[in-house]
Amino acid sequence: MLIKPLWVECSSSAAFGGGTVRVVIGAGTVYEEGWIRTNVQYLNLLNDSHWQYAFADHPIDALLAEHVWEHLTFEEGRRAAAQCYKYLKPGGYLRVAVPDGQNPNPDYLEFVRPGGSGPGADDHKTLHTLQSLRELLESVGFAVEPLEYYDADGRFHAAKWDPQAGRIHRHQGWTETLPGGRVLPYTSLIVDARKKSRALPTR
């Protein structure tokens, strides 16, 4: 499902197919079958009028945001999470992936840190750890389940999760190429954040 542009398509219930409403935030050019693709000019996380226009009459079942929250300050991220919580159905969920600030590889941290060497890092504002991302999401009411992350001792943890419930491309096994052709093993900090009322989606 593709909304292009959101302002036009979302004015009609036909845009949602009358069924499950699943939305990709900051999708870029990535298309996921069965998901509504949005970008900041049509769905700004911090602009309630965008959300109100599109989703006041269409509560959301699932939201997916891959490498979006690192472009927000902590407080902006909290406000964005509150918007997601507001427009999700009870029991709906937000799947979030961000660079992992507890990845023990210094090349990785240089690649993803605010102002770092990786693509888009010049616009990164926050380098989250599981602890900071959990705090942010729980502060607006979400229940948080980690899916992939490094802990404070540099140990990697991964649960089995279903890409059909929200495909994260930059997960365990992903690589990036550094200057000079060196390959950087890449992981993301991935969590499901549920609006409380029922169990998390099947992983």
N, C-alpha and C positions, 0 to 999 in steps of 0.2 A: 504494500500500500504506500503510495507516494503523495504527499501534499505539496503542490508546487503551483502558486505560492500558498502558504498556509492561510493568509488572510482571505483569499478567495475560496479555497476549497473547504475550509472549516465552517463556512457559513451554511453549509448543507449537511444534513445528517447522512447523506449518501457517502460523504467522504470517509465515514467510519464503518460503512458496510453493515450497520445495524447490529454489530456484534462486539467482540472483544476490542478494546482500544489499547493499543501498545505503541509507544512513542519512543523514537530515538532522538535524544537531545544532542545537538552539535554533530549531526551525521556526516557533514561534508558531502562527499560524493558516494559514500557507502550506502548501498541499498540492501535491506533485509526484507525478505518476503514476509508479508503479514504485519509489517511495522510501518507506522507513519514516520517519515523522515522529516526532521526539522533542522533549521539552522538559526543562528542568533538574530538575523534580520527579521525573521518571522516568529520566532519564539525565544525571546530574551528571558533568561531565567529570572532576572530581577525586575521584570516589567509585568506587573499583575494584569494590566489591560490586555496584553497578549494572551495570557492564560485564560482570562475571563472570556475573551472573544472566542477562543477556540474550544475551551473545555468546560465552560459553565454548565452546559447541557449534555456533556459527554464525559462523565467521570472516567478516569484512566485506570486500566487494570495493571499496566506495567510500564515502567520507564527504564531506559537504558542510556547510560552516559559513559562513554569510553574516552578518557583523557580530556575531560572538560573542567573538573573541579580544581585542577592545578592552575587554571587561568584566573581563578578567583582568590581574593584574600580570604582569610579564615572567616571574617564577619560576612563578606559577600557569600561565601559558601554556605554559611548558616542560613542566610536569607533565602538562598536558592533552594536549599533543602526544605525550608518551610513552605515554599511555593509548591514543591513536588508533593509534600505531605497533604497540603490543602486540596489538591485536585486529584489525588489518588482515591480510588474506592477503598472502603474499609477492607483490609486484607490485601490490598494491592502492594506492589513492591517497586523499589528503585534499585537497579543494579548499577553499581559505580565501579569504575576502574581508574586508578591514577598511578603515576610513578610512585615507587615504594621507597620512602626515605630511610628505611632500615635495611635496604639491600647492602650487603657488606662490600660490594665491588666498587672501589673508588672511581674506576672508569665510568661505571653506570651512574654514580652520583654526579660526576662532572657533566655527563650527558644530559641529565634531567633536571638538575638544580635550577632555581630561578637565575636567569642570565647565563645558563650553561651552554655547552657546545652543541647540543642536539637540536634538531629541527623544532621550531616553536618555543624553545626554552627561553628565548629572549622575552617572551610574554608570560612565562610562568611566574606566579606570585606566591605559591605555597608548595612546599614539599611535604606531603603528608606521611605520617606513620599510621599504623593501625590504631594506635591510641588516639591520635588527633582526629582522624576521620571518624572513629567511633564516637568520640566526644561531640563532634559537630552534629552528627546524625541523631544521636540519642537526645541531644538538647532540644530538638524540635518534636520529639515523640516517637521516632523510629526505634524498632528493635533490630539490632544489627547482627548478621551472621557472616563471619569472614569466610571467604572461599579460597583465596591465595594471598599469602603475605609472608614477610620475614618478621621474626620476633626480635626483641631487643638484643638477643644474643647472636643474631645473624643466622638463625636456623630458619629454613624455608618450610612452610606448611601449605598443603593443598588439599582441599576437599573435592570430591567429584561433583561437577555441576553440569547442567544440561544447557548447551548452547542454544537450544530452541527456546529457552526461557530468557534469552538475551545473550547474543554472541559477542564475546570480547575477543578481539583479534590478537592483541598484544598480551598473551598469557604465557604460562610456562612453556618453554620450547621456542618462543619467538626470538629472533635475532635482529640486531641492527648493525650496520656497517660503519665503522669509525674511519676517520681520515687515514689514508695509507692502506685501506683495505682490511684492517683488522675487524674480526667479527666479535660483536658484543652480545653475550647471552642476555636476554631481556625478559624481565617479569614485570607484572603489574600488581599492585595492591588492589584486590577485588573483593567487594562485599555486596551482599544483598541487604537492603534496608526495608523492613516491612512496616506498613501502617497497621497497627495492631488490630486484630480481630480474628485471624485465622492463621493456620500454619503457613510457613514459607513455601514458595513454589517447589515442586519436585526438582531436585538437582539432577 
